[in-house]
Amino acid sequence: MRSSQLTRATVFGLLAVLVTAWSAAANGGQVRIANYPIGPYEITVFTSPTPLQTGTVDVSVLLQRRDTKAIVDNAQIVLTIEPVSGGPSRQYPVTREQATNKLYYAAKLPVDQSGSYRMRLDVRASDGAGAVEFDVAVERAGSSLWRSWWLWGAIVLLQIPLWWWFFGGRTQVRGQTKTRPTPASKR
């Protein structure tokens, strides 16, 4: 493989990895509840980021019929979050409009304080209703640059000129040798 082709393949591969990682950031994360039965349905709940940190938290819900695994449409889902140590609870609608992947229902909510929280999802659909709850720990968001996607993107972009120089910047013409002219000697 020629060095210019190798350089292009490397750049394309790095960009593909970045795009894939970026698109996978929403409607996924850590599984909190997996295939939990609620009437004729089963629910799977994901939270992100992993680990949960103060700031915006994404809660994604996959609601399926238990017998056929078909996705359930037109469900009403409400998320209630409250500190385990006590304090006021808050409610958020969990909707398809907030989800990146429209097979999911999602809610994006602000969590300002670190600590333990109880999350409860109340689900109502045409063939039944029910609820599920679970506890989560939310860490204080760090200012670590190593967790920032833009830092990793900058590192990759800064490597492109290095790869170009290493693999493609030095070209040679086959069969020709460049020689440096020597000064004419005086006699």
N, C-alpha and C positions, 0 to 999 in steps of 0.2 A: 504494500500500500504506500503510495506517495505521501510525503510529509504534509502536503496541503490537504489531501483527503483525510489524513489522520487528524489534522487540526480541526477541520470542519466537523468530522464525526465527534470529536471530543466536545466541541462547543455545543453541537446539537444535543448530545447526551446530557450535558450539564444543564442546559435550558429545559430539557424534558423532565429532568429530576426536580428542578425548581418549580415548574408549573404543576407537576403532579403533587408535590408536597403542599403547595399553596392551596390547590383545589380540594385537598383532603382535609383541610383545617376545620370545616364546618360540618354539622350534622354527623357527628361521630364522636370519637373520644373514648372515654372510659365507660365500660358497660357497668351500670349500677343495678339494673334489674334485667333479667333475661327470661323471656318467654313466661312471664307471670300470668296465671289465668285470672281473668275478670269476666265472669259469665261465659258467653260463647266466644270471647276474645282472649288474646294473649298480648301482653305489652312488653316491649323491650325499651329500656331507658338508657340514654347516653348523656354524659356531661363532658364539657370541655371548657377551658383548657385542662390538660392533665399535667400536673396536679391542679386542682381548682385553686385559683388565686383571686384576691380582691380585684375588683374591676367588673367587666362584663362577663357573665357566665352564660353559656349556651346549654340549654337542656333540650335534647331531641328525643322524640317518642316515635317508635314504630308500633303501630296498632294493626293487628292481623286477626282474621277469623281463626279460631283454634283448630277447626276441622280441615279447612282447605288452605290455610296460610295466605289467603287473599288479603290484600290491603283494605282496611276499612276506611271508607270515605264519609264525610259529613259528621264526624264525631265532634262533640264539644268537650274540650279538655281544659281544666283549670289547674294551675300549679300554685300551691300555697307553700311559702317558705317562712320558717320562723327559727330564731336562735334557740338551741337546746337549753341554754342557761336561762331562758326567759326573755321576754320582750315582745314587741308587737309583731304580728305576722303580716305578710304582704301576699297579695294574689296577683297572678299574671295569666292572661290567656295564652294557651299553647295552640298555635294555628299553623296551617300550611303556608300562609303568606310569609311567615317569618323564617321558614325553612329554605335552605339552599337546595336540597334534594326534596322535591315535592312528594315523594313517597312518605316523608316524615312529617310530623307536626313538631314545631319548635317554639321556644320562648327564649328571648335574650333578656337577661335581667341584671341590674346592677347589684353588686354585693360590696359594700363599703368597708365592712369590718371582718377581720379574720376570726375564726372560731368554728364551732360545730353548729350545724344547721340541720333541721329536719325538713325534708321536702315531701309534699303529699300531692299526688296527681289524682284528681277526680275526673273520671271518664264517663261520658254518657253518649251512647250511640243508639241506633234504631232497635237493636235486639237486646239491649241490656245496659247496665251501669255498674260501676264499682270504683274502688280506689286502691292505691298502693302508696306506701310511704317508705322512705329510707333516710338514713343520716349521711351527711357528707362533712368533711373537714375542709375548710377554706384557709389557705395560707396567705400571709401578707405578700403582695406582689413585690418581687425584688426588682432592682434596677439593673440586674445583670445584663450586660451587653451580649453575653453568650446565648441568651434565650431569644434575642431579637432576630426576626427573620430578615430584616434589612441588613444587619451586619453580615450574615451568611451570604446574602445576595451580593453585597459589595465585595466580599472575599472572592466569590466565584468570578465576578466581573473583572476584578483586578488580575485574576489569573489568565484571562484571555490574551492580553498582550505578551505575557510570559510564555504561554504555550505557542503563540504565533512566532515569537523570536526563536524559541527553542526548536520548533519543528519546521517553520516555514519562512523565517526571516532570512536565512542564509541559503541562497540558491547557487547551484553550480551548473555550468553547462557541461554536459558529458562530452568527453573526448577533447576538451580544451583545457589547457593549463594556463592560468594567468601568471605571468611573470612580471616582476617589477623592472622597469627599465633601469639600466645602470648608467651612471654618468660616463661620458666618453673619457677615456684616459688620455692624458697629455703626454706626448713624447717629444 
